[in-house]
């Protein structure tokens, strides 16, 4: 049930198609990360690689939100900016 609520929230919240794609990618990579250690010797070798990709993706999303997220994107596209 919690997974279903998470998926609905991820699909409802973002207004930007690119960010929606990054959220879905993050969700899929988190599931893969939990499966990789038990997947066998060769697949388990990809566990650290997936962890680095997750770290980079989470870092990018955090940086984007700290800079203002959608608000900053809306200000950039607004032709009249009050200074």
VMD Tcl script that draws the C-alpha trace (Angstrom):
set ca {
  {0.00 0.00 0.00}
  {2.81 2.40 0.86}
  {4.48 1.67 -2.47}
  {1.28 2.49 -4.31}
  {0.94 5.80 -2.47}
  {4.56 6.61 -3.32}
  {3.98 5.90 -7.00}
  {0.85 8.05 -7.08}
  {2.67 10.90 -5.34}
  {5.59 10.67 -7.75}
  {3.31 10.75 -10.77}
  {1.09 13.54 -9.42}
  {3.65 15.98 -8.03}
  {6.15 16.97 -10.75}
  {5.05 19.50 -13.36}
  {8.16 18.94 -15.46}
  {8.49 15.81 -17.65}
  {12.24 15.69 -17.07}
  {11.86 15.69 -13.29}
  {9.13 13.06 -13.52}
  {11.54 10.87 -15.47}
  {14.23 11.37 -12.83}
  {11.79 10.44 -10.04}
  {10.78 7.26 -11.85}
  {14.44 6.43 -12.51}
  {15.22 6.98 -8.83}
  {12.38 4.66 -7.82}
  {13.52 1.92 -10.21}
  {17.17 2.21 -9.16}
  {16.21 1.94 -5.48}
  {14.35 -1.29 -6.17}
  {17.28 -2.63 -8.22}
  {19.66 -1.64 -5.40}
  {17.72 -3.77 -2.93}
  {17.70 -6.78 -5.30}
  {21.34 -6.70 -6.48}
  {23.12 -8.15 -3.38}
  {21.15 -11.41 -3.57}
  {21.15 -11.66 -7.37}
  {24.30 -13.71 -7.70}
  {28.00 -13.07 -7.91}
  {28.14 -11.17 -11.21}
  {25.01 -9.12 -10.63}
  {26.11 -8.30 -7.08}
  {29.24 -6.72 -8.56}
  {26.99 -3.99 -9.98}
  {25.72 -3.06 -6.51}
  {28.44 -0.40 -5.90}
  {28.01 1.01 -9.41}
  {24.29 1.41 -8.83}
  {25.04 3.05 -5.47}
  {27.24 5.67 -7.15}
  {24.53 6.38 -9.75}
  {21.96 6.73 -6.96}
  {24.24 9.07 -5.05}
  {24.71 11.27 -8.11}
  {20.99 11.32 -8.90}
  {20.03 12.16 -5.32}
  {22.72 14.85 -5.24}
  {21.35 16.41 -8.41}
  {17.76 16.34 -7.16}
  {18.80 17.83 -3.80}
  {20.78 20.59 -5.49}
  {17.83 21.35 -7.76}
  {15.42 21.63 -4.82}
  {17.83 23.70 -2.70}
  {18.10 26.19 -5.54}
  {14.34 26.64 -5.56}
  {13.12 23.78 -7.72}
  {9.99 24.69 -9.62}
  {9.95 28.23 -8.25}
  {13.34 29.00 -9.79}
  {12.24 27.42 -13.05}
  {9.08 29.56 -13.07}
  {11.11 32.73 -12.41}
  {13.48 31.91 -15.28}
  {10.61 31.61 -17.77}
  {8.77 34.72 -16.53}
  {9.39 37.57 -19.01}
  {8.88 40.26 -16.37}
  {11.14 39.79 -13.39}
  {10.92 42.28 -10.52}
  {14.36 43.14 -9.21}
}
mol new
graphics top color blue
foreach p $ca { graphics top sphere $p radius 0.5 }
foreach p [lrange $ca 0 end-1] q [lrange $ca 1 end] { graphics top cylinder $p $q radius 0.2 }
display resetview
